[in-house]
Amino acid sequence: MVPTILAAATAAALFGGADFMAGLASRRMSAVVVAALSYGAGLVVVGAVALLSPPMHLAGQDLRWCVVSSAAGVVGVVALYAALAAGRLSIVSPLTAGLAAAGPALFDIARGARLQVTALAGLTLAVVAVVVVGAGHSERERKDMPLAAIVLAVVAGASFAVSIVALSLVGVAAGLAPLLMQRTLGVVVLTPIALFLLFGRRGRVNTLPDRRTLALAVAAGLVDSMATMARLAAIRLGPLAVAAVIGGLYPVSTILLAHFILGERLTAGERVGVAMALAAVVLTTLP
């Protein structure tokens, strides 16, 4: 189980960084444009790794689950970036992560996954840690979370949960096919919309983002693609419940980045949540 935890923890750290950069970029340009740039950059990375990997073999059932995972993933990313643009990153991220982690974990346990008592305790503590991280905010900060941002965060979390479950049902022989399909679908669907938002109906340029914003969106895509590959490895190593919950600790890295880079102060709840997250990882690794 240790390799699963290492892969999932790596994915969590990378997802946190990607969300941090995407959140900053989404405040300066449309979330759809950010998602399109992110998917384009990610497609390059996943495609390059796929070329160096063994041949991919997709069975009929694998193809079906790839489509489900890809479609849900695209919806989740757009909803997440829109939520990050409309609300507070430190609240949106834990809310989304909690749903994205709990869904696959419950699915795996319902299917009969057997986990040690310490592992179950660690996974429970991890979910609680995510909730605590998102709950430790002042009344003023909560007012900065409009209903639209909450709805978008819930949609994102539910979509990611569906995407992760579907991804777990794809055979190992498929290789990186699910990730390639997701990135390709995202580029095909989002690029025309992004171009319309940037240039309008008559081809006139609206407000083009500055280079720093573009760089943030592209960097978010590069990091996110590495995170998805790490998560795929964790899911295939199994159990799914461990991969999903430990991988769902990415709000911790997002908040730490906001603290060290943006100078945002950690609330008492966030400090407790970070400590609980670290304890959860240790507890899950115990025999």
KEKE-3310 file (N, C-alpha, C; in steps of 0.2 Angstrom, whole numbers, plus 5000, padded with zeros to 4 digits):
npx = (5004:5011:5017:5006:5001:5012:5012:4999:5000:5010:5003:4993:5001:5005:4993:4988:4997:4994:4981:4982:4989:4980:4970:4974:4976:4963:4957:4960:4957:4945:4938:4936:4945:4957:4956:4956:4969:4976:4973:4978:4992:4994:4990:5001:5011:5006:5005:5018:5024:5016:5021:5033:5030:5024:5014:4996:4981:4965:4950:4932:4924:4933:4935:4922:4922:4933:4928:4917:4925:4933:4924:4917:4928:4932:4921:4922:4934:4932:4921:4928:4938:4930:4923:4934:4937:4926:4924:4932:4948:4954:4942:4935:4943:4945:4931:4928:4938:4934:4922:4927:4935:4928:4918:4923:4930:4919:4913:4923:4924:4910:4911:4917:4931:4944:4951:4964:4961:4969:4971:4958:4955:4965:4961:4948:4952:4959:4949:4942:4951:4952:4939:4941:4951:4944:4935:4939:4937:4934:4919:4918:4926:4918:4907:4913:4910:4900:4884:4884:4898:4899:4890:4896:4908:4903:4898:4910:4917:4908:4909:4923:4923:4915:4923:4935:4931:4926:4939:4945:4940:4945:4955:4972:4980:4976:4984:4990:4979:4966:4969:4975:4963:4955:4962:4962:4949:4946:4953:4947:4934:4934:4943:4937:4927:4935:4942:4932:4928:4939:4941:4929:4913:4916:4929:4936:4948:4946:4949:4965:4974:4988:5006:5010:4999:4995:5006:5004:4992:4997:5007:5000:4993:5003:5008:4997:4994:5005:5001:4989:4994:5001:4991:4984:4993:4992:4979:4979:4988:4981:4973:4958:4951:4961:4969:4961:4957:4969:4975:4966:4970:4975:4971:4978:4992:4989:4984:4996:5005:4998:5000:5015:5018:5009:5008:4997:4989:4989:4974:4969:4961:4965:4979:4977:4971:4981:4990:4982:4981:4994:4996:4986:4991:5002:4996:4989:4998:5003:5004)
npy = (4994:5006:5011:5015:5026:5034:5038:5044:5054:5062:5065:5073:5084:5090:5092:5102:5113:5115:5119:5131:5139:5140:5145:5158:5163:5162:5173:5183:5181:5172:5157:5147:5149:5148:5134:5129:5132:5125:5112:5110:5112:5101:5090:5090:5085:5073:5066:5065:5057:5046:5042:5036:5026:5008:5000:5004:4996:4995:4989:4985:4989:4996:5008:5014:5017:5026:5037:5041:5045:5055:5065:5068:5073:5084:5093:5094:5101:5114:5118:5119:5129:5140:5141:5144:5157:5164:5163:5160:5153:5146:5140:5134:5124:5114:5110:5105:5095:5086:5080:5074:5065:5057:5051:5041:5033:5028:5021:5011:5004:4999:4990:4980:4982:4978:4985:4989:4992:5003:5009:5013:5022:5032:5036:5041:5052:5059:5064:5072:5081:5088:5094:5102:5111:5118:5124:5133:5148:5166:5176:5186:5181:5170:5177:5181:5170:5167:5160:5154:5151:5141:5131:5128:5123:5111:5104:5102:5094:5083:5079:5076:5065:5055:5054:5049:5036:5030:5030:5021:5009:5006:4995:4990:4988:4998:5008:5025:5029:5034:5046:5053:5054:5061:5074:5077:5078:5089:5099:5099:5103:5114:5124:5131:5138:5146:5153:5161:5168:5176:5183:5186:5187:5194:5192:5202:5207:5204:5207:5203:5192:5195:5191:5185:5179:5171:5162:5157:5149:5140:5134:5128:5118:5110:5105:5099:5089:5080:5077:5070:5059:5053:5051:5041:5031:5028:5024:5012:5005:5003:5001:5008:5017:5022:5028:5038:5046:5050:5056:5066:5076:5088:5102:5105:5108:5118:5128:5130:5135:5147:5153:5154:5160:5170:5176:5174:5172:5158:5151:5146:5134:5130:5127:5116:5107:5105:5098:5087:5081:5077:5068:5059:5053:5046:5037:5030:5022:5013:4996)
npz = (5000:5002:4990:4984:4992:4991:4978:4977:4986:4980:4968:4975:4980:4968:4961:4970:4967:4954:4955:4962:4953:4943:4949:4951:4938:4933:4939:4931:4918:4908:4915:4906:4895:4903:4906:4893:4888:4898:4896:4883:4885:4894:4886:4877:4886:4891:4879:4875:4885:4882:4870:4873:4881:4883:4870:4868:4873:4870:4876:4872:4883:4890:4882:4884:4897:4897:4890:4898:4909:4904:4899:4911:4918:4911:4912:4926:4928:4921:4929:4941:4939:4936:4948:4957:4951:4955:4969:4985:4985:4995:5001:4991:4985:4996:4997:4985:4984:4995:4991:4979:4984:4993:4986:4977:4987:4995:4985:4982:4994:4995:4986:4991:4996:5006:5020:5032:5050:5054:5042:5038:5048:5045:5033:5036:5044:5035:5026:5036:5038:5027:5027:5039:5035:5026:5033:5043:5043:5043:5046:5036:5026:5022:5017:5005:4997:4985:4981:4968:4967:4976:4971:4959:4964:4970:4959:4952:4961:4962:4948:4947:4955:4949:4937:4942:4947:4936:4929:4936:4932:4920:4911:4914:4903:4895:4896:4895:4888:4893:4899:4888:4880:4888:4888:4875:4872:4880:4874:4861:4864:4872:4866:4854:4860:4869:4860:4854:4865:4867:4854:4849:4839:4827:4825:4831:4843:4860:4876:4878:4888:4899:4898:4909:4915:4905:4906:4918:4916:4907:4914:4924:4917:4913:4926:4931:4922:4925:4938:4936:4930:4940:4949:4941:4942:4956:4957:4950:4956:4968:4985:4978:4987:4995:4986:4981:4993:4999:4988:4988:4996:4991:4994:5005:5000:4992:5000:5008:4998:4995:5007:5008:4996:4993:5005:5013:5028:5039:5046:5062:5061:5048:5051:5060:5051:5042:5050:5054:5041:5038:5048:5045:5033:5038:5047:5038:5032:5042:5047)
capx = (5000:5015:5018:5000:5001:5017:5009:4993:5003:5013:4997:4990:5005:5005:4986:4988:5001:4990:4975:4985:4991:4974:4965:4977:4975:4956:4955:4962:4954:4939:4940:4936:4951:4962:4955:4958:4976:4978:4972:4983:4998:4994:4990:5008:5015:5004:5007:5025:5025:5013:5025:5038:5027:5022:5008:4990:4976:4958:4944:4926:4922:4938:4933:4916:4924:4937:4923:4914:4930:4935:4918:4916:4934:4932:4916:4925:4940:4929:4917:4932:4941:4925:4922:4940:4937:4920:4925:4939:4952:4955:4936:4933:4947:4943:4925:4929:4942:4931:4917:4930:4938:4923:4914:4927:4931:4913:4912:4927:4922:4904:4912:4921:4938:4946:4957:4966:4958:4973:4970:4952:4956:4969:4957:4943:4955:4961:4943:4940:4956:4950:4934:4943:4955:4939:4930:4942:4937:4930:4912:4919:4928:4913:4903:4916:4909:4893:4880:4887:4904:4897:4887:4901:4913:4900:4898:4917:4919:4905:4912:4929:4922:4913:4929:4940:4928:4927:4946:4947:4937:4948:4960:4979:4983:4975:4990:4988:4974:4961:4972:4975:4957:4952:4965:4960:4942:4946:4955:4942:4928:4936:4947:4933:4924:4940:4944:4926:4928:4945:4941:4922:4910:4919:4936:4940:4951:4943:4954:4970:4978:4995:5010:5011:4993:4996:5011:5001:4988:5000:5011:4995:4991:5009:5008:4991:4995:5009:4997:4984:4998:5003:4985:4982:4997:4990:4973:4980:4991:4976:4966:4955:4949:4967:4972:4956:4957:4976:4976:4962:4973:4978:4970:4984:4997:4986:4984:5003:5007:4995:5004:5022:5019:5005:5008:4991:4990:4985:4970:4969:4958:4970:4985:4975:4969:4987:4993:4978:4982:5000:4994:4982:4996:5006:4992:4987:5004:5004:5001)
capy = (5000:5012:5014:5019:5032:5039:5041:5048:5060:5066:5068:5079:5090:5093:5095:5108:5118:5117:5123:5137:5143:5141:5150:5165:5164:5163:5179:5188:5179:5167:5150:5142:5150:5145:5127:5127:5132:5120:5105:5110:5111:5094:5086:5089:5081:5066:5063:5064:5051:5040:5039:5033:5020:5003:5001:5004:4992:4997:4984:4989:4992:5001:5014:5017:5021:5032:5042:5044:5048:5061:5070:5071:5077:5091:5097:5096:5106:5120:5120:5121:5135:5145:5142:5148:5163:5167:5162:5160:5147:5142:5137:5130:5119:5109:5108:5101:5089:5082:5077:5070:5059:5053:5047:5035:5029:5024:5016:5005:5000:4996:4984:4975:4983:4977:4989:4988:4997:5009:5013:5016:5028:5037:5039:5045:5058:5063:5067:5077:5086:5093:5098:5107:5116:5123:5127:5138:5155:5171:5177:5190:5177:5166:5181:5181:5164:5168:5154:5152:5147:5134:5126:5126:5118:5105:5101:5100:5088:5077:5077:5072:5058:5051:5053:5044:5030:5028:5029:5014:5003:5005:4990:4993:4988:5004:5013:5032:5031:5038:5053:5056:5055:5067:5080:5078:5080:5095:5104:5100:5106:5121:5129:5135:5143:5151:5158:5165:5173:5180:5187:5188:5185:5197:5191:5207:5205:5207:5209:5198:5192:5197:5185:5181:5176:5165:5157:5153:5144:5134:5130:5124:5112:5105:5102:5095:5083:5076:5075:5065:5053:5051:5048:5035:5026:5026:5020:5006:5001:5002:5001:5015:5021:5025:5033:5044:5050:5053:5061:5072:5081:5093:5108:5107:5111:5124:5133:5131:5139:5154:5156:5156:5164:5176:5179:5173:5169:5152:5152:5140:5129:5128:5124:5110:5103:5103:5093:5081:5078:5073:5062:5054:5049:5042:5032:5025:5018:5008:4989)
capz = (5000:5003:4984:4982:4996:4988:4971:4978:4989:4974:4965:4979:4980:4961:4960:4974:4964:4948:4957:4964:4947:4939:4952:4950:4931:4932:4941:4926:4912:4908:4917:4900:4892:4907:4905:4886:4888:4903:4892:4878:4888:4897:4880:4875:4891:4891:4873:4875:4889:4879:4865:4876:4884:4879:4866:4872:4870:4873:4875:4871:4889:4892:4878:4887:4903:4895:4887:4904:4913:4900:4899:4918:4920:4907:4916:4933:4927:4920:4935:4947:4937:4937:4956:4959:4949:4958:4976:4988:4983:5001:5002:4985:4985:5001:4996:4979:4986:4999:4987:4974:4988:4997:4981:4975:4993:4996:4979:4983:5000:4994:4981:4995:4997:5013:5023:5039:5054:5054:5035:5038:5052:5042:5027:5039:5047:5029:5024:5041:5038:5021:5029:5044:5031:5022:5038:5047:5040:5046:5043:5030:5021:5019:5012:4998:4993:4982:4980:4962:4968:4980:4967:4954:4968:4971:4952:4951:4966:4960:4942:4948:4958:4943:4933:4946:4948:4929:4927:4940:4929:4914:4911:4914:4896:4891:4897:4896:4884:4897:4900:4881:4878:4892:4886:4868:4872:4883:4868:4855:4866:4875:4861:4850:4865:4871:4854:4854:4871:4866:4848:4848:4833:4821:4824:4834:4849:4866:4881:4878:4894:4899:4897:4916:4916:4900:4908:4924:4914:4904:4919:4928:4913:4914:4932:4932:4918:4929:4944:4933:4929:4947:4952:4938:4945:4962:4956:4947:4962:4973:4984:4975:4992:4997:4981:4980:4998:5000:4983:4989:5001:4988:4997:5010:4997:4989:5006:5010:4993:4996:5013:5007:4990:4993:5011:5017:5035:5040:5052:5067:5058:5043:5054:5063:5046:5039:5055:5053:5035:5039:5053:5041:5029:5042:5050:5033:5030:5047:5046)
cpx = (5004:5016:5012:4999:5006:5015:5004:4996:5006:5008:4994:4994:5005:4998:4985:4991:4997:4984:4977:4986:4985:4970:4968:4975:4967:4953:4956:4959:4949:4942:4940:4942:4957:4962:4957:4966:4979:4978:4977:4990:4999:4994:4997:5012:5013:5005:5014:5027:5022:5017:5031:5036:5025:5015:5001:4985:4970:4953:4938:4924:4927:4936:4927:4918:4929:4933:4920:4919:4932:4930:4917:4922:4934:4927:4919:4930:4937:4925:4922:4936:4936:4923:4928:4940:4932:4921:4932:4942:4953:4948:4934:4937:4946:4936:4925:4932:4938:4926:4921:4934:4933:4919:4917:4928:4925:4912:4916:4925:4915:4905:4916:4928:4939:4952:4958:4962:4962:4972:4964:4952:4959:4965:4951:4946:4957:4955:4941:4945:4954:4944:4936:4947:4950:4935:4932:4942:4932:4923:4913:4921:4923:4908:4906:4915:4901:4890:4883:4893:4903:4894:4892:4906:4910:4900:4905:4919:4915:4907:4918:4928:4920:4919:4934:4937:4928:4934:4948:4945:4940:4954:4967:4982:4981:4980:4987:4982:4968:4963:4972:4968:4954:4955:4963:4953:4942:4948:4950:4936:4929:4939:4942:4929:4929:4942:4938:4926:4934:4944:4934:4919:4914:4926:4940:4942:4948:4948:4959:4973:4985:4999:5010:5005:4993:5000:5008:4997:4991:5004:5006:4993:4997:5009:5002:4991:5000:5005:4992:4988:5000:4997:4983:4986:4994:4983:4974:4984:4986:4978:4963:4954:4955:4969:4968:4957:4964:4977:4971:4964:4976:4977:4975:4989:4995:4987:4991:5006:5005:4998:5011:5023:5015:5005:5002:4992:4986:4981:4971:4967:4962:4976:4983:4974:4976:4990:4989:4980:4989:5000:4991:4986:5000:5002:4990:4992:5005:5001:4995)
cpy = (5006:5015:5018:5026:5037:5042:5045:5054:5065:5069:5074:5085:5093:5096:5102:5114:5120:5121:5130:5142:5145:5145:5157:5167:5166:5169:5185:5187:5173:5160:5146:5143:5147:5137:5125:5127:5127:5113:5105:5109:5103:5089:5084:5084:5074:5063:5061:5058:5045:5037:5035:5027:5014:5004:5000:5000:4993:4992:4989:4993:4997:5008:5017:5020:5026:5038:5045:5048:5055:5066:5072:5075:5084:5095:5099:5101:5113:5123:5123:5128:5141:5146:5146:5155:5167:5167:5162:5153:5143:5138:5132:5124:5113:5106:5103:5094:5084:5077:5072:5064:5054:5048:5040:5030:5025:5019:5010:5001:4996:4990:4979:4976:4982:4981:4988:4993:5004:5013:5016:5022:5033:5040:5043:5052:5062:5067:5073:5082:5091:5097:5104:5112:5121:5126:5133:5145:5160:5172:5181:5186:5172:5170:5182:5175:5164:5161:5150:5148:5141:5129:5124:5121:5111:5101:5098:5094:5082:5074:5073:5066:5053:5049:5048:5037:5026:5026:5022:5008:5002:5000:4993:4993:4994:5009:5020:5034:5035:5045:5057:5058:5061:5074:5082:5081:5087:5101:5105:5104:5113:5126:5133:5140:5148:5156:5163:5171:5178:5185:5189:5186:5187:5196:5197:5205:5208:5209:5203:5198:5193:5190:5181:5177:5169:5160:5153:5148:5138:5130:5126:5118:5107:5102:5097:5089:5078:5073:5070:5058:5049:5048:5042:5029:5023:5022:5013:5001:4999:5001:5008:5020:5025:5030:5039:5049:5054:5058:5067:5077:5087:5100:5110:5110:5117:5130:5135:5136:5146:5157:5158:5160:5171:5180:5179:5170:5163:5153:5146:5134:5126:5124:5117:5105:5101:5097:5087:5077:5074:5067:5057:5050:5044:5036:5027:5020:5013:5002:4988)
cpz = (5000:4996:4982:4986:4993:4982:4972:4981:4984:4970:4968:4979:4973:4959:4964:4970:4958:4949:4959:4958:4943:4942:4951:4943:4930:4935:4936:4919:4913:4910:4911:4896:4896:4906:4898:4886:4893:4899:4887:4880:4891:4892:4878:4880:4891:4885:4872:4879:4886:4874:4867:4880:4880:4875:4870:4869:4874:4871:4874:4877:4892:4889:4881:4893:4902:4893:4894:4908:4910:4901:4906:4920:4917:4911:4923:4933:4926:4926:4940:4945:4938:4944:4959:4957:4953:4966:4979:4987:4989:5004:4997:4984:4989:4999:4990:4981:4990:4996:4982:4978:4991:4992:4979:4981:4995:4991:4980:4989:4999:4989:4985:4997:5005:5015:5030:5043:5054:5047:5035:5042:5049:5036:5030:5041:5041:5027:5029:5040:5032:5023:5034:5040:5028:5027:5042:5044:5043:5042:5036:5024:5018:5015:5005:4994:4991:4981:4973:4963:4972:4975:4962:4958:4969:4965:4951:4955:4963:4953:4943:4951:4953:4939:4936:4946:4941:4927:4930:4936:4922:4915:4911:4908:4892:4892:4899:4892:4887:4897:4893:4879:4881:4889:4879:4868:4875:4877:4863:4857:4868:4870:4857:4855:4868:4866:4853:4859:4870:4860:4846:4841:4827:4820:4828:4841:4855:4870:4881:4885:4894:4899:4904:4917:4911:4903:4914:4922:4911:4909:4923:4924:4913:4920:4933:4928:4922:4935:4941:4932:4935:4950:4948:4940:4951:4962:4954:4952:4967:4980:4981:4981:4995:4992:4980:4986:5000:4994:4983:4994:4998:4990:5002:5006:4994:4994:5008:5005:4994:5002:5012:5001:4991:5000:5015:5023:5036:5047:5056:5064:5052:5046:5057:5057:5042:5043:5054:5046:5035:5043:5049:5036:5032:5045:5044:5031:5036:5045:5050)
residu = (MET:VAL:PRO:THR:ILE:LEU:ALA:ALA:ALA:THR:ALA:ALA:ALA:LEU:PHE:GLY:GLY:ALA:ASP:PHE:MET:ALA:GLY:LEU:ALA:SER:ARG:ARG:MET:SER:ALA:VAL:VAL:VAL:ALA:ALA:LEU:SER:TYR:GLY:ALA:GLY:LEU:VAL:VAL:VAL:GLY:ALA:VAL:ALA:LEU:LEU:SER:PRO:PRO:MET:HIS:LEU:ALA:GLY:GLN:ASP:LEU:ARG:TRP:CYS:VAL:VAL:SER:SER:ALA:ALA:GLY:VAL:VAL:GLY:VAL:VAL:ALA:LEU:TYR:ALA:ALA:LEU:ALA:ALA:GLY:ARG:LEU:SER:ILE:VAL:SER:PRO:LEU:THR:ALA:GLY:LEU:ALA:ALA:ALA:GLY:PRO:ALA:LEU:PHE:ASP:ILE:ALA:ARG:GLY:ALA:ARG:LEU:GLN:VAL:THR:ALA:LEU:ALA:GLY:LEU:THR:LEU:ALA:VAL:VAL:ALA:VAL:VAL:VAL:VAL:GLY:ALA:GLY:HIS:SER:GLU:ARG:GLU:ARG:LYS:ASP:MET:PRO:LEU:ALA:ALA:ILE:VAL:LEU:ALA:VAL:VAL:ALA:GLY:ALA:SER:PHE:ALA:VAL:SER:ILE:VAL:ALA:LEU:SER:LEU:VAL:GLY:VAL:ALA:ALA:GLY:LEU:ALA:PRO:LEU:LEU:MET:GLN:ARG:THR:LEU:GLY:VAL:VAL:VAL:LEU:THR:PRO:ILE:ALA:LEU:PHE:LEU:LEU:PHE:GLY:ARG:ARG:GLY:ARG:VAL:ASN:THR:LEU:PRO:ASP:ARG:ARG:THR:LEU:ALA:LEU:ALA:VAL:ALA:ALA:GLY:LEU:VAL:ASP:SER:MET:ALA:THR:MET:ALA:ARG:LEU:ALA:ALA:ILE:ARG:LEU:GLY:PRO:LEU:ALA:VAL:ALA:ALA:VAL:ILE:GLY:GLY:LEU:TYR:PRO:VAL:SER:THR:ILE:LEU:LEU:ALA:HIS:PHE:ILE:LEU:GLY:GLU:ARG:LEU:THR:ALA:GLY:GLU:ARG:VAL:GLY:VAL:ALA:MET:ALA:LEU:ALA:ALA:VAL:VAL:LEU:THR:THR:LEU:PRO)
# end
